[in-house]
Amino acid sequence: MSEPDNNDGNAFNETRLWAPWRLGYIKGQASVEPPPEPTEWQAGAEETCFLCRAAADYDDPAAADRVNLVALRGDAAVVVLNRFPYSNGHLLVSPRRHVAELSGLTDVEHLEIMQTLARLTSLLAEKVQAQGFNIGLNLGQLAGAGVPGHLHWHLVPRWPGDHNFMPVTAGVQVIPQSLDELWNLMHQALDGGR
């Protein structure tokens, strides 16, 4: 969404991109509803890790999934909406287990993560009309991993003329959809998150 132009207050200035959810990330502050306490953590979980929190078990899984932005829980993988997305539909796919190295994944985890990424690309192509995808893994803090102890793949939908990872350039267009709306869409499309 563009900011109102300072000249008359009614026109829109097309050179400004309004992405308020990114400010919390930049400042290291995320104002979100406090998540419920898990009834059981995955083995080896770190309680400060948001992916471990997403993968945990809860008395009311539907309510916890809503707060934690969990779109899907598999046996070995979990899918979470990125709270600070690069684009509409930006998802994180991670093992449920807290593991930092690719060599630490089991064959079952590798397979489920890759199958989940394949399923999600088809689903996002249908639901948000994505025409391409960037799928990436930042392995280690020096490679840009924001959570270096818990592997996670970024799945970023792409469209012709999109914003290419948020650089503000002339003619930028953003697909406007709230995280809440996207969570509803993904939750319904993924069989209620289970």
Order of alpha helices (4+ residues) and beta strands (2+ residues): alpha-alpha-alpha-beta-beta-beta-alpha-beta-beta-alpha
